[in-house]
Amino acid sequence: MNNQMKKAVKTALLLYPIMMGIGGTIMLGVLLLSVIPKEEIPSVALPLSTLGIYIYGTCAVSIIIRLTFFKGEIK
């Protein structure tokens, strides 16, 4: 892989968790505070938890991939 491609992949693997983490937090906050009625929160807790695990899990996987494949290159 050439140097320019490595830099692009490293940047993408860094920007993805930042953007998805911020976007996911805002989305879950808006859902809980204004979209879902307070009486229905217990019934949608499992789907929201699953969504949160997916969003934040993919962010963690992205960071782990970045650290694993570019070990020693990240300054």
DSSP file (Angstrom, degrees, kcal/mol; ACC not computed):
  #  RESIDUE AA STRUCTURE BP1 BP2  ACC     N-H-->O    O-->H-N    N-H-->O    O-->H-N    TCO  KAPPA ALPHA  PHI   PSI    X-CA   Y-CA   Z-CA
    1    1 A M              0   0    0      0, 0.0     2,-0.0     0, 0.0     0, 0.0   0.000 360.0 360.0 360.0 132.9    0.0    0.0    0.0
    2    2 A N     >  -     0   0    0      1,-0.1     4,-2.2     4,-0.0     5,-0.2  -0.275 360.0-105.4 -76.2 167.7    1.4    3.4   -0.9
    3    3 A N  H  > S+     0   0    0      1,-0.2     4,-2.0     2,-0.2     5,-0.1   0.848 117.9  51.8 -62.7 -38.7    1.9    6.1    1.6
    4    4 A Q  H  > S+     0   0    0      1,-0.2     4,-1.9     2,-0.2    -1,-0.2   0.883 110.3  48.9 -67.8 -38.3   -1.0    8.2    0.5
    5    5 A M  H  > S+     0   0    0      2,-0.2     4,-2.4     1,-0.2    -2,-0.2   0.899 109.8  51.9 -68.1 -40.7   -3.4    5.3    0.7
    6    6 A K  H  X S+     0   0    0     -4,-2.2     4,-2.7     1,-0.2     5,-0.2   0.913 109.4  50.2 -60.4 -42.9   -2.2    4.4    4.2
    7    7 A K  H  X S+     0   0    0     -4,-2.0     4,-2.2     1,-0.2    -1,-0.2   0.894 110.5  49.5 -63.8 -39.8   -2.8    8.0    5.3
    8    8 A A  H  X S+     0   0    0     -4,-1.9     4,-2.4     2,-0.2    -1,-0.2   0.905 112.5  47.0 -65.8 -41.9   -6.3    8.0    3.9
    9    9 A V  H  X S+     0   0    0     -4,-2.4     4,-2.6     2,-0.2    -2,-0.2   0.921 112.4  49.6 -67.4 -43.2   -7.1    4.7    5.6
   10   10 A K  H  X S+     0   0    0     -4,-2.7     4,-0.8     1,-0.2    -2,-0.2   0.908 112.7  47.8 -61.0 -41.5   -5.7    5.8    9.0
   11   11 A T  H >X S+     0   0    0     -4,-2.2     4,-2.9    -5,-0.2     3,-0.5   0.916 112.2  48.5 -65.8 -43.2   -7.7    9.1    8.7
   12   12 A A  H 3X S+     0   0    0     -4,-2.4     4,-2.3     1,-0.2    -2,-0.2   0.902 109.4  52.5 -64.0 -40.5  -10.9    7.3    7.9
   13   13 A L  H 3< S+     0   0    0     -4,-2.6    -1,-0.2     1,-0.2    -2,-0.2   0.676 115.2  43.1 -70.9 -15.6  -10.4    4.8   10.7
   14   14 A L  H <X S+     0   0    0     -4,-0.8     4,-1.1    -3,-0.5    -2,-0.2   0.829 114.3  47.1 -92.0 -40.9  -10.0    7.8   13.1
   15   15 A L  H  X S+     0   0    0     -4,-2.9     4,-3.0     1,-0.2     5,-0.3   0.843 102.1  65.8 -71.2 -33.3  -12.8   10.0   11.7
   16   16 A Y  H  X S+     0   0    0     -4,-2.3     4,-2.9    -5,-0.2     5,-0.4   0.950 104.6  41.6 -56.9 -53.2  -15.4    7.1   11.7
   17   17 A P  H  > S+     0   0    0      0, 0.0     4,-2.0     0, 0.0     5,-0.2   0.858 115.4  51.9 -66.4 -30.2  -15.5    6.6   15.5
   18   18 A I  H  X S+     0   0    0     -4,-1.1     4,-2.1     2,-0.2     5,-0.2   0.968 116.7  37.8 -65.9 -51.3  -15.4   10.4   16.1
   19   19 A M  H  X S+     0   0    0     -4,-3.0     4,-2.8     1,-0.2     5,-0.2   0.918 120.3  45.3 -68.4 -44.0  -18.4   11.1   13.8
   20   20 A M  H  X S+     0   0    0     -4,-2.9     4,-3.0    -5,-0.3     5,-0.3   0.877 112.4  52.4 -68.7 -36.1  -20.4    8.0   14.6
   21   21 A G  H  X S+     0   0    0     -4,-2.0     4,-2.0    -5,-0.4    -2,-0.2   0.934 114.8  40.8 -64.0 -45.6  -19.8    8.5   18.4
   22   22 A I  H  X S+     0   0    0     -4,-2.1     4,-2.3    -5,-0.2    -2,-0.2   0.942 119.0  45.8 -66.6 -47.7  -21.0   12.1   18.3
   23   23 A G  H  X S+     0   0    0     -4,-2.8     4,-2.7    -5,-0.2    -2,-0.2   0.899 113.5  49.0 -63.4 -41.6  -23.9   11.3   15.9
   24   24 A G  H  X S+     0   0    0     -4,-3.0     4,-2.7    -5,-0.2     5,-0.2   0.891 111.1  49.7 -65.7 -40.0  -25.0    8.2   17.8
   25   25 A T  H  X S+     0   0    0     -4,-2.0     4,-2.2    -5,-0.3    -2,-0.2   0.919 113.3  46.0 -65.3 -43.4  -24.9   10.0   21.1
   26   26 A I  H  X S+     0   0    0     -4,-2.3     4,-2.7     2,-0.2     5,-0.2   0.933 113.9  49.3 -63.7 -45.5  -27.0   12.9   19.7
   27   27 A M  H  X S+     0   0    0     -4,-2.7     4,-2.5     1,-0.2    -2,-0.2   0.936 113.5  44.8 -61.5 -47.6  -29.5   10.4   18.1
   28   28 A L  H  X S+     0   0    0     -4,-2.7     4,-2.5     1,-0.2    -1,-0.2   0.884 113.7  51.5 -65.3 -37.3  -30.0    8.4   21.2
   29   29 A G  H  X S+     0   0    0     -4,-2.2     4,-2.5    -5,-0.2     5,-0.3   0.921 111.3  46.4 -63.9 -43.9  -30.3   11.5   23.3
   30   30 A V  H  X>S+     0   0    0     -4,-2.7     4,-2.5     2,-0.2     5,-1.5   0.916 112.6  50.9 -65.2 -42.4  -33.0   13.0   21.0
   31   31 A L  I  <>S+     0   0    0     -4,-2.5     5,-2.7    -5,-0.2     4,-0.3   0.939 115.9  40.9 -59.5 -46.6  -34.8    9.7   20.9
   32   32 A L  I  <5S+     0   0    0     -4,-2.5    -2,-0.2    -5,-0.2    -1,-0.2   0.857 121.7  39.6 -72.4 -34.7  -34.9    9.4   24.7
   33   33 A L  I  <5S+     0   0    0     -4,-2.5    -2,-0.2    -5,-0.2    -1,-0.2   0.797 134.2   3.5 -89.6 -28.3  -35.6   13.0   25.5
   34   34 A S  I  <5S+     0   0    0     -4,-2.5    -3,-0.2    -5,-0.3    -2,-0.1   0.688 123.3  47.7-132.4 -26.3  -38.1   14.0   22.9
   35   35 A V  I   <S+     0   0    0     -5,-1.5    -4,-0.2    -4,-0.3    -3,-0.2   0.920 100.7  59.1 -89.3 -46.2  -39.3   11.3   20.5
   36   36 A I  S   <S-     0   0    0     -5,-2.7    -1,-0.1    -6,-0.2     5,-0.1  -0.726  87.3-121.8 -89.5 125.8  -40.1    8.4   22.8
   37   37 A P    >>  -     0   0    0      0, 0.0     3,-1.3     0, 0.0     4,-0.6  -0.330  23.3-117.3 -62.1 147.6  -42.8    9.0   25.4
   38   38 A K  G >4 S+     0   0    0      1,-0.3     3,-0.6     2,-0.2    -2,-0.0   0.790 113.1  58.2 -59.4 -29.7  -41.6    8.4   29.0
   39   39 A E  G 34 S+     0   0    0      1,-0.2    -1,-0.3     2,-0.1     4,-0.2   0.781 106.7  48.2 -71.8 -25.3  -44.2    5.6   29.5
   40   40 A E  G <> S+     0   0    0     -3,-1.3     4,-1.2     1,-0.2     3,-0.5   0.495  82.7  93.9 -94.3  -4.4  -42.7    3.6   26.5
   41   41 A I  T X< S+     0   0    0     -4,-0.6     3,-0.6    -3,-0.6     4,-0.4   0.900  83.2  52.7 -58.9 -43.2  -39.1    3.9   27.5
   42   42 A P  G >4 S+     0   0    0      0, 0.0     3,-0.6     0, 0.0     4,-0.4   0.858 108.9  50.9 -61.6 -31.5  -39.0    0.5   29.4
   43   43 A S  G 34 S+     0   0    0     -3,-0.5    -2,-0.2    -4,-0.2     3,-0.1   0.728 115.8  40.2 -79.2 -19.9  -40.5   -1.3   26.4
   44   44 A V  G <X S+     0   0    0     -4,-1.2     4,-2.1    -3,-0.6    -1,-0.2   0.251  85.7 100.2-108.3  11.6  -37.9    0.1   23.9
   45   45 A A  H <> S+     0   0    0     -3,-0.6     4,-2.4    -4,-0.4     5,-0.2   0.909  81.3  50.4 -64.8 -41.7  -34.9   -0.2   26.3
   46   46 A L  H  > S+     0   0    0     -4,-0.4     4,-2.5     2,-0.2     5,-0.2   0.943 112.0  45.3 -65.8 -48.1  -33.7   -3.4   24.6
   47   47 A P  H  > S+     0   0    0      0, 0.0     4,-2.3     0, 0.0    -1,-0.2   0.905 115.1  48.6 -62.1 -38.1  -33.8   -2.1   21.0
   48   48 A L  H  X S+     0   0    0     -4,-2.1     4,-2.4     2,-0.2    -2,-0.2   0.886 111.3  50.1 -67.5 -37.4  -32.1    1.1   22.1
   49   49 A S  H  X S+     0   0    0     -4,-2.4     4,-2.6     2,-0.2    -1,-0.2   0.904 110.5  50.0 -65.0 -41.0  -29.5   -0.8   24.0
   50   50 A T  H  X S+     0   0    0     -4,-2.5     4,-2.2     2,-0.2    -2,-0.2   0.907 111.0  49.4 -63.5 -41.8  -28.9   -3.0   20.9
   51   51 A L  H  X S+     0   0    0     -4,-2.3     4,-2.6     2,-0.2    -2,-0.2   0.912 111.7  48.9 -63.1 -43.1  -28.6    0.1   18.8
   52   52 A G  H  X S+     0   0    0     -4,-2.4     4,-2.7     2,-0.2     5,-0.4   0.903 110.0  50.8 -63.6 -42.0  -26.1    1.7   21.2
   53   53 A I  H  X S+     0   0    0     -4,-2.6     4,-1.9     1,-0.2    -1,-0.2   0.899 112.3  47.9 -62.7 -40.0  -24.0   -1.5   21.3
   54   54 A Y  H  X S+     0   0    0     -4,-2.2     4,-2.1     2,-0.2    -2,-0.2   0.943 114.8  44.5 -65.0 -47.9  -23.9   -1.5   17.5
   55   55 A I  H  X S+     0   0    0     -4,-2.6     4,-1.3     1,-0.2    -2,-0.2   0.962 122.0  35.8 -63.1 -53.4  -22.9    2.1   17.2
   56   56 A Y  H  X S+     0   0    0     -4,-2.7     4,-2.0     1,-0.2    -1,-0.2   0.788 114.4  58.4 -75.6 -26.3  -20.3    2.2   19.9
   57   57 A G  H  X S+     0   0    0     -4,-1.9     4,-2.5    -5,-0.4    -1,-0.2   0.911 105.5  48.6 -66.6 -42.5  -19.1   -1.3   19.1
   58   58 A T  H  X S+     0   0    0     -4,-2.1     4,-2.1     1,-0.2    -1,-0.2   0.846 109.6  53.9 -67.4 -31.5  -18.3   -0.4   15.5
   59   59 A C  H  X S+     0   0    0     -4,-1.3     4,-1.9     2,-0.2    -1,-0.2   0.929 110.2  46.5 -64.7 -44.3  -16.4    2.7   16.9
   60   60 A A  H  X S+     0   0    0     -4,-2.0     4,-2.5     1,-0.2    -2,-0.2   0.903 111.3  51.4 -64.2 -41.6  -14.3    0.5   19.1
   61   61 A V  H  X S+     0   0    0     -4,-2.5     4,-2.7     1,-0.2     5,-0.2   0.896 108.0  53.1 -62.8 -39.9  -13.6   -2.0   16.3
   62   62 A S  H  X S+     0   0    0     -4,-2.1     4,-2.2     2,-0.2    -1,-0.2   0.914 111.1  45.6 -61.5 -43.7  -12.5    0.8   14.1
   63   63 A I  H  X S+     0   0    0     -4,-1.9     4,-2.5     2,-0.2    -2,-0.2   0.899 112.8  50.6 -67.4 -40.5  -10.0    2.1   16.7
   64   64 A I  H  X S+     0   0    0     -4,-2.5     4,-2.5     2,-0.2    -2,-0.2   0.912 110.8  49.0 -64.0 -42.1   -8.8   -1.5   17.4
   65   65 A I  H  X S+     0   0    0     -4,-2.7     4,-2.6     2,-0.2     5,-0.4   0.918 111.2  50.4 -62.0 -43.3   -8.2   -2.1   13.6
   66   66 A R  H  X S+     0   0    0     -4,-2.2     4,-1.4    -5,-0.2    -2,-0.2   0.917 113.8  44.3 -61.9 -43.9   -6.3    1.2   13.4
   67   67 A L  H  < S+     0   0    0     -4,-2.5    -1,-0.2     2,-0.2    -2,-0.2   0.873 116.5  46.8 -69.1 -36.7   -4.1    0.4   16.3
   68   68 A T  H >< S+     0   0    0     -4,-2.5     3,-0.8    -5,-0.2    -2,-0.2   0.948 117.6  37.5 -71.8 -50.2   -3.5   -3.2   15.1
   69   69 A F  H 3< S+     0   0    0     -4,-2.6    -1,-0.2     1,-0.2    -2,-0.2   0.752 124.0  39.7 -78.5 -23.9   -2.7   -2.6   11.5
   70   70 A F  T >X S+     0   0    0     -4,-1.4     3,-1.8    -5,-0.4     4,-1.1  -0.045  78.0 155.5-115.7  32.1   -0.8    0.6   11.9
   71   71 A K  T <4 S+     0   0    0     -3,-0.8    -3,-0.1     1,-0.3    -4,-0.1  -0.381  73.2  12.5 -60.9 130.2    1.2   -0.3   15.1
   72   72 A G  T 34 S+     0   0    0      2,-0.2    -1,-0.3    -2,-0.1    -5,-0.0   0.195 115.3  77.4  87.7 -16.0    4.3    1.7   15.3
   73   73 A E  T <4  +     0   0    0     -3,-1.8     2,-0.4     2,-0.0    -2,-0.2   0.698  69.3  91.8 -96.1 -21.8    3.3    4.1   12.5
   74   74 A I     <        0   0    0     -4,-1.1    -2,-0.2     1,-0.1    -7,-0.0  -0.616 360.0 360.0 -80.5 125.3    0.9    6.2   14.5
   75   75 A K              0   0    0     -2,-0.4    -1,-0.1     0, 0.0    -2,-0.0   0.405 360.0 360.0-103.7 360.0    2.6    9.3   16.0
